[in-house]
Amino acid sequence: MSVVAFPAQPDPPPLPGTAGSTTAAAIERFLESRTAATTRACYAETLTHLAAITGPDHSVAALTPEQYAAEMALRSRACPQPPGSTE
C-alpha cells in the first residue's frame, strides 16, 4: 500500500489592516478606537503587558491564540466588564 501526502494548505491571508503590522501599532490603533477612558486605560495596561512580552516590533500575524488568551484572561481579572457593557 502506498501513502499519499495531503497537499499543504496555504497560509490564510492576514486580517484586514494587519498585514505587516507590529504589536505596538496594532495596540495604538485599537486603543484609539475605544471611546470610554476607563476602558482604554484597562486595555492599555493589559496590551502594554502583551507588547512587553512579545516585543513592540513583533508581527501581529505571528501572535498565537495562547498569547492573546493569556492576556485577555489577565484583563478580565483586572478590569471586569459591568453587566450590559458593550466595550
PDB file of N, CA, C and O in Angstrom:
ATOM      1  N   MET A   1       0.842  -1.156   0.000  1.00  0.00           N
ATOM      2  CA  MET A   1       0.000   0.000   0.000  1.00  0.00           C
ATOM      3  C   MET A   1       0.896   1.230   0.000  1.00  0.00           C
ATOM      4  O   MET A   1       1.858   1.301   0.765  1.00  0.00           O
ATOM      5  N   SER A   2       0.588   2.186  -0.844  1.00  0.00           N
ATOM      6  CA  SER A   2       1.355   3.425  -0.869  1.00  0.00           C
ATOM      7  C   SER A   2       0.640   4.497  -0.050  1.00  0.00           C
ATOM      8  O   SER A   2      -0.579   4.468   0.115  1.00  0.00           O
ATOM      9  N   VAL A   3       1.409   5.418   0.445  1.00  0.00           N
ATOM     10  CA  VAL A   3       0.876   6.519   1.248  1.00  0.00           C
ATOM     11  C   VAL A   3       1.026   7.794   0.435  1.00  0.00           C
ATOM     12  O   VAL A   3       2.099   8.091  -0.089  1.00  0.00           O
ATOM     13  N   VAL A   4      -0.051   8.532   0.341  1.00  0.00           N
ATOM     14  CA  VAL A   4      -0.036   9.786  -0.401  1.00  0.00           C
ATOM     15  C   VAL A   4      -0.239  10.926   0.591  1.00  0.00           C
ATOM     16  O   VAL A   4      -1.207  10.929   1.351  1.00  0.00           O
ATOM     17  N   ALA A   5       0.661  11.879   0.583  1.00  0.00           N
ATOM     18  CA  ALA A   5       0.560  13.025   1.488  1.00  0.00           C
ATOM     19  C   ALA A   5      -0.532  13.970   1.018  1.00  0.00           C
ATOM     20  O   ALA A   5      -0.725  14.178  -0.179  1.00  0.00           O
ATOM     21  N   PHE A   6      -1.239  14.536   1.982  1.00  0.00           N
ATOM     22  CA  PHE A   6      -2.232  15.554   1.649  1.00  0.00           C
ATOM     23  C   PHE A   6      -1.499  16.818   1.201  1.00  0.00           C
ATOM     24  O   PHE A   6      -0.426  17.132   1.714  1.00  0.00           O
ATOM     25  N   PRO A   7      -2.075  17.531   0.253  1.00  0.00           N
ATOM     26  CA  PRO A   7      -1.422  18.778  -0.156  1.00  0.00           C
ATOM     27  C   PRO A   7      -1.440  19.784   0.993  1.00  0.00           C
ATOM     28  O   PRO A   7      -2.396  19.851   1.766  1.00  0.00           O
ATOM     29  N   ALA A   8      -0.384  20.549   1.086  1.00  0.00           N
ATOM     30  CA  ALA A   8      -0.295  21.572   2.136  1.00  0.00           C
ATOM     31  C   ALA A   8      -1.331  22.654   1.888  1.00  0.00           C
ATOM     32  O   ALA A   8      -1.605  23.038   0.751  1.00  0.00           O
ATOM     33  N   GLN A   9      -1.895  23.131   2.980  1.00  0.00           N
ATOM     34  CA  GLN A   9      -2.856  24.224   2.890  1.00  0.00           C
ATOM     35  C   GLN A   9      -2.088  25.551   2.900  1.00  0.00           C
ATOM     36  O   GLN A   9      -1.137  25.709   3.665  1.00  0.00           O
ATOM     37  N   PRO A  10      -2.493  26.490   2.067  1.00  0.00           N
ATOM     38  CA  PRO A  10      -1.809  27.785   2.089  1.00  0.00           C
ATOM     39  C   PRO A  10      -2.118  28.524   3.384  1.00  0.00           C
ATOM     40  O   PRO A  10      -3.163  28.323   4.002  1.00  0.00           O
ATOM     41  N   ASP A  11      -1.191  29.376   3.775  1.00  0.00           N
ATOM     42  CA  ASP A  11      -1.439  30.204   4.956  1.00  0.00           C
ATOM     43  C   ASP A  11      -2.637  31.106   4.682  1.00  0.00           C
ATOM     44  O   ASP A  11      -2.792  31.607   3.568  1.00  0.00           O
ATOM     45  N   PRO A  12      -3.485  31.317   5.689  1.00  0.00           N
ATOM     46  CA  PRO A  12      -4.616  32.211   5.469  1.00  0.00           C
ATOM     47  C   PRO A  12      -4.121  33.637   5.260  1.00  0.00           C
ATOM     48  O   PRO A  12      -3.069  34.012   5.777  1.00  0.00           O
ATOM     49  N   PRO A  13      -4.867  34.423   4.512  1.00  0.00           N
ATOM     50  CA  PRO A  13      -4.438  35.811   4.317  1.00  0.00           C
ATOM     51  C   PRO A  13      -4.533  36.570   5.632  1.00  0.00           C
ATOM     52  O   PRO A  13      -5.358  36.226   6.479  1.00  0.00           O
ATOM     53  N   PRO A  14      -3.712  37.589   5.821  1.00  0.00           N
ATOM     54  CA  PRO A  14      -3.792  38.361   7.061  1.00  0.00           C
ATOM     55  C   PRO A  14      -5.138  39.069   7.158  1.00  0.00           C
ATOM     56  O   PRO A  14      -5.768  39.380   6.147  1.00  0.00           O
ATOM     57  N   LEU A  15      -5.557  39.313   8.372  1.00  0.00           N
ATOM     58  CA  LEU A  15      -6.796  40.060   8.584  1.00  0.00           C
ATOM     59  C   LEU A  15      -6.629  41.466   8.013  1.00  0.00           C
ATOM     60  O   LEU A  15      -5.518  41.995   7.988  1.00  0.00           O
ATOM     61  N   PRO A  16      -7.717  42.072   7.556  1.00  0.00           N
ATOM     62  CA  PRO A  16      -7.609  43.424   7.007  1.00  0.00           C
ATOM     63  C   PRO A  16      -6.958  44.373   8.010  1.00  0.00           C
ATOM     64  O   PRO A  16      -7.319  44.395   9.187  1.00  0.00           O
ATOM     65  N   GLY A  17      -6.023  45.133   7.542  1.00  0.00           N
ATOM     66  CA  GLY A  17      -5.351  46.125   8.384  1.00  0.00           C
ATOM     67  C   GLY A  17      -4.218  45.579   9.236  1.00  0.00           C
ATOM     68  O   GLY A  17      -3.610  46.333   9.996  1.00  0.00           O
ATOM     69  N   THR A  18      -3.912  44.264   9.129  1.00  0.00           N
ATOM     70  CA  THR A  18      -2.853  43.710   9.966  1.00  0.00           C
ATOM     71  C   THR A  18      -1.610  43.312   9.190  1.00  0.00           C
ATOM     72  O   THR A  18      -0.582  43.022   9.801  1.00  0.00           O
ATOM     73  N   ALA A  19      -1.669  43.290   7.875  1.00  0.00           N
ATOM     74  CA  ALA A  19      -0.518  42.866   7.087  1.00  0.00           C
ATOM     75  C   ALA A  19       0.688  43.741   7.418  1.00  0.00           C
ATOM     76  O   ALA A  19       0.666  44.953   7.202  1.00  0.00           O
ATOM     77  N   GLY A  20       1.728  43.122   7.940  1.00  0.00           N
ATOM     78  CA  GLY A  20       2.943  43.852   8.274  1.00  0.00           C
ATOM     79  C   GLY A  20       2.829  44.709   9.520  1.00  0.00           C
ATOM     80  O   GLY A  20       3.755  45.457   9.833  1.00  0.00           O
ATOM     81  N   SER A  21       1.729  44.621  10.236  1.00  0.00           N
ATOM     82  CA  SER A  21       1.515  45.452  11.416  1.00  0.00           C
ATOM     83  C   SER A  21       2.290  44.899  12.606  1.00  0.00           C
ATOM     84  O   SER A  21       2.376  43.686  12.798  1.00  0.00           O
ATOM     85  N   THR A  22       2.845  45.796  13.392  1.00  0.00           N
ATOM     86  CA  THR A  22       3.540  45.401  14.615  1.00  0.00           C
ATOM     87  C   THR A  22       2.564  45.415  15.781  1.00  0.00           C
ATOM     88  O   THR A  22       1.494  46.019  15.714  1.00  0.00           O
ATOM     89  N   THR A  23       2.955  44.743  16.837  1.00  0.00           N
ATOM     90  CA  THR A  23       2.127  44.714  18.039  1.00  0.00           C
ATOM     91  C   THR A  23       1.868  46.135  18.535  1.00  0.00           C
ATOM     92  O   THR A  23       0.731  46.481  18.858  1.00  0.00           O
ATOM     93  N   ALA A  24       2.905  46.954  18.597  1.00  0.00           N
ATOM     94  CA  ALA A  24       2.746  48.322  19.102  1.00  0.00           C
ATOM     95  C   ALA A  24       1.772  49.134  18.239  1.00  0.00           C
ATOM     96  O   ALA A  24       0.927  49.853  18.774  1.00  0.00           O
ATOM     97  N   ALA A  25       1.882  49.027  16.927  1.00  0.00           N
ATOM     98  CA  ALA A  25       0.990  49.775  16.032  1.00  0.00           C
ATOM     99  C   ALA A  25      -0.455  49.297  16.166  1.00  0.00           C
ATOM    100  O   ALA A  25      -1.384  50.106  16.171  1.00  0.00           O
ATOM    101  N   ALA A  26      -0.640  47.980  16.273  1.00  0.00           N
ATOM    102  CA  ALA A  26      -1.993  47.437  16.417  1.00  0.00           C
ATOM    103  C   ALA A  26      -2.619  47.869  17.740  1.00  0.00           C
ATOM    104  O   ALA A  26      -3.807  48.187  17.796  1.00  0.00           O
ATOM    105  N   ILE A  27      -1.824  47.880  18.795  1.00  0.00           N
ATOM    106  CA  ILE A  27      -2.327  48.309  20.101  1.00  0.00           C
ATOM    107  C   ILE A  27      -2.748  49.769  20.031  1.00  0.00           C
ATOM    108  O   ILE A  27      -3.809  50.135  20.537  1.00  0.00           O
ATOM    109  N   GLU A  28      -1.933  50.594  19.415  1.00  0.00           N
ATOM    110  CA  GLU A  28      -2.261  52.020  19.295  1.00  0.00           C
ATOM    111  C   GLU A  28      -3.575  52.220  18.541  1.00  0.00           C
ATOM    112  O   GLU A  28      -4.435  52.987  18.973  1.00  0.00           O
ATOM    113  N   ARG A  29      -3.723  51.523  17.408  1.00  0.00           N
ATOM    114  CA  ARG A  29      -4.969  51.640  16.630  1.00  0.00           C
ATOM    115  C   ARG A  29      -6.175  51.173  17.434  1.00  0.00           C
ATOM    116  O   ARG A  29      -7.229  51.809  17.413  1.00  0.00           O
ATOM    117  N   PHE A  30      -6.014  50.059  18.142  1.00  0.00           N
ATOM    118  CA  PHE A  30      -7.119  49.527  18.928  1.00  0.00           C
ATOM    119  C   PHE A  30      -7.519  50.492  20.032  1.00  0.00           C
ATOM    120  O   PHE A  30      -8.704  50.770  20.212  1.00  0.00           O
ATOM    121  N   LEU A  31      -6.536  51.008  20.778  1.00  0.00           N
ATOM    122  CA  LEU A  31      -6.856  51.912  21.886  1.00  0.00           C
ATOM    123  C   LEU A  31      -7.523  53.189  21.390  1.00  0.00           C
ATOM    124  O   LEU A  31      -8.391  53.739  22.068  1.00  0.00           O
ATOM    125  N   GLU A  32      -7.128  53.660  20.223  1.00  0.00           N
ATOM    126  CA  GLU A  32      -7.766  54.853  19.663  1.00  0.00           C
ATOM    127  C   GLU A  32      -9.235  54.606  19.343  1.00  0.00           C
ATOM    128  O   GLU A  32     -10.022  55.551  19.285  1.00  0.00           O
ATOM    129  N   SER A  33      -9.613  53.347  19.136  1.00  0.00           N
ATOM    130  CA  SER A  33     -10.999  53.025  18.793  1.00  0.00           C
ATOM    131  C   SER A  33     -11.904  52.917  20.020  1.00  0.00           C
ATOM    132  O   SER A  33     -13.124  52.865  19.864  1.00  0.00           O
ATOM    133  N   ARG A  34     -11.360  52.884  21.208  1.00  0.00           N
ATOM    134  CA  ARG A  34     -12.150  52.785  22.435  1.00  0.00           C
ATOM    135  C   ARG A  34     -12.614  54.167  22.842  1.00  0.00           C
ATOM    136  O   ARG A  34     -11.817  55.106  22.852  1.00  0.00           O
ATOM    137  N   THR A  35     -13.872  54.311  23.175  1.00  0.00           N
ATOM    138  CA  THR A  35     -14.407  55.636  23.496  1.00  0.00           C
ATOM    139  C   THR A  35     -14.400  55.950  24.990  1.00  0.00           C
ATOM    140  O   THR A  35     -14.247  57.112  25.368  1.00  0.00           O
ATOM    141  N   ALA A  36     -14.557  54.961  25.832  1.00  0.00           N
ATOM    142  CA  ALA A  36     -14.579  55.197  27.276  1.00  0.00           C
ATOM    143  C   ALA A  36     -13.154  55.219  27.831  1.00  0.00           C
ATOM    144  O   ALA A  36     -12.377  54.291  27.605  1.00  0.00           O
ATOM    145  N   ALA A  37     -12.823  56.278  28.553  1.00  0.00           N
ATOM    146  CA  ALA A  37     -11.472  56.427  29.095  1.00  0.00           C
ATOM    147  C   ALA A  37     -11.094  55.270  30.015  1.00  0.00           C
ATOM    148  O   ALA A  37      -9.953  54.810  29.989  1.00  0.00           O
ATOM    149  N   THR A  38     -12.039  54.796  30.829  1.00  0.00           N
ATOM    150  CA  THR A  38     -11.725  53.691  31.741  1.00  0.00           C
ATOM    151  C   THR A  38     -11.449  52.410  30.962  1.00  0.00           C
ATOM    152  O   THR A  38     -10.580  51.626  31.345  1.00  0.00           O
ATOM    153  N   THR A  39     -12.176  52.193  29.881  1.00  0.00           N
ATOM    154  CA  THR A  39     -11.953  51.016  29.042  1.00  0.00           C
ATOM    155  C   THR A  39     -10.579  51.095  28.383  1.00  0.00           C
ATOM    156  O   THR A  39      -9.826  50.121  28.372  1.00  0.00           O
ATOM    157  N   ARG A  40     -10.263  52.271  27.832  1.00  0.00           N
ATOM    158  CA  ARG A  40      -8.949  52.468  27.201  1.00  0.00           C
ATOM    159  C   ARG A  40      -7.831  52.193  28.192  1.00  0.00           C
ATOM    160  O   ARG A  40      -6.858  51.515  27.864  1.00  0.00           O
ATOM    161  N   ALA A  41      -7.969  52.722  29.412  1.00  0.00           N
ATOM    162  CA  ALA A  41      -6.920  52.568  30.424  1.00  0.00           C
ATOM    163  C   ALA A  41      -6.717  51.102  30.791  1.00  0.00           C
ATOM    164  O   ALA A  41      -5.587  50.638  30.939  1.00  0.00           O
ATOM    165  N   CYS A  42      -7.816  50.389  30.933  1.00  0.00           N
ATOM    166  CA  CYS A  42      -7.717  48.979  31.302  1.00  0.00           C
ATOM    167  C   CYS A  42      -7.085  48.159  30.173  1.00  0.00           C
ATOM    168  O   CYS A  42      -6.179  47.361  30.412  1.00  0.00           O
ATOM    169  N   TYR A  43      -7.562  48.357  28.959  1.00  0.00           N
ATOM    170  CA  TYR A  43      -6.962  47.659  27.818  1.00  0.00           C
ATOM    171  C   TYR A  43      -5.491  48.047  27.671  1.00  0.00           C
ATOM    172  O   TYR A  43      -4.656  47.190  27.381  1.00  0.00           O
ATOM    173  N   ALA A  44      -5.166  49.313  27.866  1.00  0.00           N
ATOM    174  CA  ALA A  44      -3.780  49.770  27.712  1.00  0.00           C
ATOM    175  C   ALA A  44      -2.866  49.016  28.665  1.00  0.00           C
ATOM    176  O   ALA A  44      -1.768  48.609  28.284  1.00  0.00           O
ATOM    177  N   GLU A  45      -3.308  48.830  29.890  1.00  0.00           N
ATOM    178  CA  GLU A  45      -2.495  48.110  30.872  1.00  0.00           C
ATOM    179  C   GLU A  45      -2.220  46.677  30.405  1.00  0.00           C
ATOM    180  O   GLU A  45      -1.084  46.207  30.450  1.00  0.00           O
ATOM    181  N   THR A  46      -3.254  46.007  29.968  1.00  0.00           N
ATOM    182  CA  THR A  46      -3.114  44.616  29.534  1.00  0.00           C
ATOM    183  C   THR A  46      -2.296  44.505  28.257  1.00  0.00           C
ATOM    184  O   THR A  46      -1.397  43.668  28.160  1.00  0.00           O
ATOM    185  N   LEU A  47      -2.606  45.349  27.276  1.00  0.00           N
ATOM    186  CA  LEU A  47      -1.928  45.250  25.986  1.00  0.00           C
ATOM    187  C   LEU A  47      -0.478  45.711  26.061  1.00  0.00           C
ATOM    188  O   LEU A  47       0.364  45.236  25.299  1.00  0.00           O
ATOM    189  N   THR A  48      -0.181  46.636  26.975  1.00  0.00           N
ATOM    190  CA  THR A  48       1.211  47.030  27.195  1.00  0.00           C
ATOM    191  C   THR A  48       1.994  45.826  27.714  1.00  0.00           C
ATOM    192  O   THR A  48       3.153  45.624  27.351  1.00  0.00           O
ATOM    193  N   HIS A  49       1.354  45.037  28.558  1.00  0.00           N
ATOM    194  CA  HIS A  49       1.988  43.813  29.055  1.00  0.00           C
ATOM    195  C   HIS A  49       2.241  42.844  27.909  1.00  0.00           C
ATOM    196  O   HIS A  49       3.309  42.236  27.843  1.00  0.00           O
ATOM    197  N   LEU A  50       1.279  42.691  27.007  1.00  0.00           N
ATOM    198  CA  LEU A  50       1.454  41.818  25.840  1.00  0.00           C
ATOM    199  C   LEU A  50       2.622  42.295  24.989  1.00  0.00           C
ATOM    200  O   LEU A  50       3.441  41.485  24.554  1.00  0.00           O
ATOM    201  N   ALA A  51       2.709  43.593  24.749  1.00  0.00           N
ATOM    202  CA  ALA A  51       3.809  44.146  23.947  1.00  0.00           C
ATOM    203  C   ALA A  51       5.156  43.943  24.640  1.00  0.00           C
ATOM    204  O   ALA A  51       6.170  43.716  23.980  1.00  0.00           O
ATOM    205  N   ALA A  52       5.162  44.025  25.963  1.00  0.00           N
ATOM    206  CA  ALA A  52       6.407  43.819  26.701  1.00  0.00           C
ATOM    207  C   ALA A  52       6.885  42.371  26.586  1.00  0.00           C
ATOM    208  O   ALA A  52       8.086  42.111  26.523  1.00  0.00           O
ATOM    209  N   ILE A  53       5.944  41.439  26.559  1.00  0.00           N
ATOM    210  CA  ILE A  53       6.302  40.025  26.456  1.00  0.00           C
ATOM    211  C   ILE A  53       6.763  39.678  25.041  1.00  0.00           C
ATOM    212  O   ILE A  53       7.777  39.002  24.861  1.00  0.00           O
ATOM    213  N   THR A  54       6.020  40.139  24.046  1.00  0.00           N
ATOM    214  CA  THR A  54       6.323  39.765  22.661  1.00  0.00           C
ATOM    215  C   THR A  54       7.354  40.677  22.023  1.00  0.00           C
ATOM    216  O   THR A  54       8.076  40.267  21.114  1.00  0.00           O
ATOM    217  N   GLY A  55       7.424  41.905  22.495  1.00  0.00           N
ATOM    218  CA  GLY A  55       8.252  42.929  21.874  1.00  0.00           C
ATOM    219  C   GLY A  55       7.367  43.802  21.003  1.00  0.00           C
ATOM    220  O   GLY A  55       6.506  43.285  20.291  1.00  0.00           O
ATOM    221  N   PRO A  56       7.559  45.119  21.043  1.00  0.00           N
ATOM    222  CA  PRO A  56       6.684  46.028  20.309  1.00  0.00           C
ATOM    223  C   PRO A  56       6.764  45.884  18.796  1.00  0.00           C
ATOM    224  O   PRO A  56       5.833  46.262  18.085  1.00  0.00           O
ATOM    225  N   ASP A  57       7.868  45.340  18.301  1.00  0.00           N
ATOM    226  CA  ASP A  57       8.032  45.181  16.851  1.00  0.00           C
ATOM    227  C   ASP A  57       7.623  43.795  16.360  1.00  0.00           C
ATOM    228  O   ASP A  57       7.811  43.467  15.189  1.00  0.00           O
ATOM    229  N   HIS A  58       7.069  42.991  17.248  1.00  0.00           N
ATOM    230  CA  HIS A  58       6.616  41.639  16.894  1.00  0.00           C
ATOM    231  C   HIS A  58       5.450  41.743  15.910  1.00  0.00           C
ATOM    232  O   HIS A  58       4.575  42.593  16.071  1.00  0.00           O
ATOM    233  N   SER A  59       5.437  40.899  14.915  1.00  0.00           N
ATOM    234  CA  SER A  59       4.362  40.907  13.927  1.00  0.00           C
ATOM    235  C   SER A  59       3.047  40.454  14.547  1.00  0.00           C
ATOM    236  O   SER A  59       3.001  39.438  15.240  1.00  0.00           O
ATOM    237  N   VAL A  60       1.988  41.200  14.303  1.00  0.00           N
ATOM    238  CA  VAL A  60       0.667  40.829  14.797  1.00  0.00           C
ATOM    239  C   VAL A  60       0.275  39.459  14.253  1.00  0.00           C
ATOM    240  O   VAL A  60      -0.319  38.649  14.965  1.00  0.00           O
ATOM    241  N   ALA A  61       0.606  39.208  13.010  1.00  0.00           N
ATOM    242  CA  ALA A  61       0.246  37.934  12.384  1.00  0.00           C
ATOM    243  C   ALA A  61       0.923  36.749  13.065  1.00  0.00           C
ATOM    244  O   ALA A  61       0.442  35.621  12.951  1.00  0.00           O
ATOM    245  N   ALA A  62       2.027  36.982  13.770  1.00  0.00           N
ATOM    246  CA  ALA A  62       2.754  35.894  14.410  1.00  0.00           C
ATOM    247  C   ALA A  62       2.315  35.646  15.855  1.00  0.00           C
ATOM    248  O   ALA A  62       2.787  34.701  16.489  1.00  0.00           O
ATOM    249  N   LEU A  63       1.425  36.478  16.376  1.00  0.00           N
ATOM    250  CA  LEU A  63       0.925  36.246  17.733  1.00  0.00           C
ATOM    251  C   LEU A  63       0.082  34.979  17.744  1.00  0.00           C
ATOM    252  O   LEU A  63      -0.646  34.694  16.793  1.00  0.00           O
ATOM    253  N   THR A  64       0.189  34.233  18.817  1.00  0.00           N
ATOM    254  CA  THR A  64      -0.553  32.976  18.910  1.00  0.00           C
ATOM    255  C   THR A  64      -1.852  33.178  19.677  1.00  0.00           C
ATOM    256  O   THR A  64      -1.959  34.105  20.480  1.00  0.00           O
ATOM    257  N   PRO A  65      -2.835  32.326  19.440  1.00  0.00           N
ATOM    258  CA  PRO A  65      -4.076  32.406  20.228  1.00  0.00           C
ATOM    259  C   PRO A  65      -3.800  32.284  21.724  1.00  0.00           C
ATOM    260  O   PRO A  65      -4.494  32.899  22.533  1.00  0.00           O
ATOM    261  N   GLU A  66      -2.801  31.500  22.093  1.00  0.00           N
ATOM    262  CA  GLU A  66      -2.472  31.341  23.510  1.00  0.00           C
ATOM    263  C   GLU A  66      -1.970  32.650  24.124  1.00  0.00           C
ATOM    264  O   GLU A  66      -2.282  32.958  25.274  1.00  0.00           O
ATOM    265  N   GLN A  67      -1.188  33.424  23.350  1.00  0.00           N
ATOM    266  CA  GLN A  67      -0.717  34.720  23.857  1.00  0.00           C
ATOM    267  C   GLN A  67      -1.896  35.664  24.083  1.00  0.00           C
ATOM    268  O   GLN A  67      -1.988  36.323  25.119  1.00  0.00           O
ATOM    269  N   TYR A  68      -2.792  35.721  23.104  1.00  0.00           N
ATOM    270  CA  TYR A  68      -3.983  36.567  23.262  1.00  0.00           C
ATOM    271  C   TYR A  68      -4.826  36.106  24.449  1.00  0.00           C
ATOM    272  O   TYR A  68      -5.258  36.928  25.257  1.00  0.00           O
ATOM    273  N   ALA A  69      -5.060  34.814  24.558  1.00  0.00           N
ATOM    274  CA  ALA A  69      -5.916  34.282  25.623  1.00  0.00           C
ATOM    275  C   ALA A  69      -5.344  34.592  27.002  1.00  0.00           C
ATOM    276  O   ALA A  69      -6.084  34.963  27.914  1.00  0.00           O
ATOM    277  N   ALA A  70      -4.038  34.440  27.156  1.00  0.00           N
ATOM    278  CA  ALA A  70      -3.414  34.726  28.450  1.00  0.00           C
ATOM    279  C   ALA A  70      -3.578  36.191  28.819  1.00  0.00           C
ATOM    280  O   ALA A  70      -3.868  36.508  29.973  1.00  0.00           O
ATOM    281  N   GLU A  71      -3.402  37.071  27.877  1.00  0.00           N
ATOM    282  CA  GLU A  71      -3.537  38.499  28.165  1.00  0.00           C
ATOM    283  C   GLU A  71      -4.991  38.898  28.419  1.00  0.00           C
ATOM    284  O   GLU A  71      -5.260  39.725  29.291  1.00  0.00           O
ATOM    285  N   MET A  72      -5.918  38.327  27.678  1.00  0.00           N
ATOM    286  CA  MET A  72      -7.316  38.668  27.885  1.00  0.00           C
ATOM    287  C   MET A  72      -7.829  38.093  29.200  1.00  0.00           C
ATOM    288  O   MET A  72      -8.718  38.678  29.819  1.00  0.00           O
ATOM    289  N   ALA A  73      -7.288  36.964  29.636  1.00  0.00           N
ATOM    290  CA  ALA A  73      -7.634  36.426  30.954  1.00  0.00           C
ATOM    291  C   ALA A  73      -7.145  37.380  32.035  1.00  0.00           C
ATOM    292  O   ALA A  73      -7.849  37.623  33.015  1.00  0.00           O
ATOM    293  N   LEU A  74      -5.949  37.918  31.862  1.00  0.00           N
ATOM    294  CA  LEU A  74      -5.415  38.906  32.793  1.00  0.00           C
ATOM    295  C   LEU A  74      -6.328  40.129  32.826  1.00  0.00           C
ATOM    296  O   LEU A  74      -6.646  40.641  33.900  1.00  0.00           O
ATOM    297  N   ARG A  75      -6.746  40.592  31.663  1.00  0.00           N
ATOM    298  CA  ARG A  75      -7.617  41.765  31.573  1.00  0.00           C
ATOM    299  C   ARG A  75      -8.947  41.515  32.266  1.00  0.00           C
ATOM    300  O   ARG A  75      -9.443  42.386  32.980  1.00  0.00           O
ATOM    301  N   SER A  76      -9.530  40.340  32.067  1.00  0.00           N
ATOM    302  CA  SER A  76     -10.843  40.083  32.649  1.00  0.00           C
ATOM    303  C   SER A  76     -10.782  40.060  34.175  1.00  0.00           C
ATOM    304  O   SER A  76     -11.764  40.393  34.838  1.00  0.00           O
ATOM    305  N   ARG A  77      -9.641  39.672  34.735  1.00  0.00           N
ATOM    306  CA  ARG A  77      -9.494  39.713  36.190  1.00  0.00           C
ATOM    307  C   ARG A  77      -9.231  41.133  36.664  1.00  0.00           C
ATOM    308  O   ARG A  77      -9.748  41.548  37.701  1.00  0.00           O
ATOM    309  N   ALA A  78      -8.432  41.881  35.914  1.00  0.00           N
ATOM    310  CA  ALA A  78      -8.056  43.235  36.329  1.00  0.00           C
ATOM    311  C   ALA A  78      -9.163  44.247  36.069  1.00  0.00           C
ATOM    312  O   ALA A  78      -9.319  45.202  36.830  1.00  0.00           O
ATOM    313  N   CYS A  79      -9.924  44.050  35.013  1.00  0.00           N
ATOM    314  CA  CYS A  79     -10.926  45.028  34.586  1.00  0.00           C
ATOM    315  C   CYS A  79     -12.221  44.326  34.187  1.00  0.00           C
ATOM    316  O   CYS A  79     -12.539  44.260  33.000  1.00  0.00           O
ATOM    317  N   PRO A  80     -12.962  43.810  35.140  1.00  0.00           N
ATOM    318  CA  PRO A  80     -14.192  43.117  34.761  1.00  0.00           C
ATOM    319  C   PRO A  80     -15.189  44.063  34.111  1.00  0.00           C
ATOM    320  O   PRO A  80     -15.273  45.239  34.466  1.00  0.00           O
ATOM    321  N   GLN A  81     -15.944  43.534  33.156  1.00  0.00           N
ATOM    322  CA  GLN A  81     -16.947  44.320  32.447  1.00  0.00           C
ATOM    323  C   GLN A  81     -18.230  44.364  33.277  1.00  0.00           C
ATOM    324  O   GLN A  81     -18.664  43.339  33.803  1.00  0.00           O
ATOM    325  N   PRO A  82     -18.837  45.545  33.396  1.00  0.00           N
ATOM    326  CA  PRO A  82     -20.135  45.595  34.075  1.00  0.00           C
ATOM    327  C   PRO A  82     -21.197  44.929  33.221  1.00  0.00           C
ATOM    328  O   PRO A  82     -21.069  44.909  31.997  1.00  0.00           O
ATOM    329  N   PRO A  83     -22.250  44.379  33.834  1.00  0.00           N
ATOM    330  CA  PRO A  83     -23.306  43.738  33.046  1.00  0.00           C
ATOM    331  C   PRO A  83     -23.882  44.702  32.010  1.00  0.00           C
ATOM    332  O   PRO A  83     -24.145  45.867  32.311  1.00  0.00           O
ATOM    333  N   GLY A  84     -24.071  44.210  30.803  1.00  0.00           N
ATOM    334  CA  GLY A  84     -24.648  45.025  29.732  1.00  0.00           C
ATOM    335  C   GLY A  84     -23.661  45.926  29.019  1.00  0.00           C
ATOM    336  O   GLY A  84     -24.049  46.675  28.123  1.00  0.00           O
ATOM    337  N   SER A  85     -22.381  45.872  29.399  1.00  0.00           N
ATOM    338  CA  SER A  85     -21.382  46.726  28.760  1.00  0.00           C
ATOM    339  C   SER A  85     -21.150  46.289  27.319  1.00  0.00           C
ATOM    340  O   SER A  85     -21.155  45.096  27.013  1.00  0.00           O
ATOM    341  N   THR A  86     -20.948  47.262  26.439  1.00  0.00           N
ATOM    342  CA  THR A  86     -20.677  46.950  25.036  1.00  0.00           C
ATOM    343  C   THR A  86     -19.213  47.166  24.688  1.00  0.00           C
ATOM    344  O   THR A  86     -18.823  46.880  23.556  1.00  0.00           O
ATOM    345  N   GLU A  87     -18.404  47.644  25.580  1.00  0.00           N
ATOM    346  CA  GLU A  87     -16.971  47.822  25.311  1.00  0.00           C
ATOM    347  C   GLU A  87     -16.163  46.858  26.095  1.00  0.00           C
ATOM    348  O   GLU A  87     -14.936  46.859  25.999  1.00  0.00           O
TER     349      GLU A  87
END
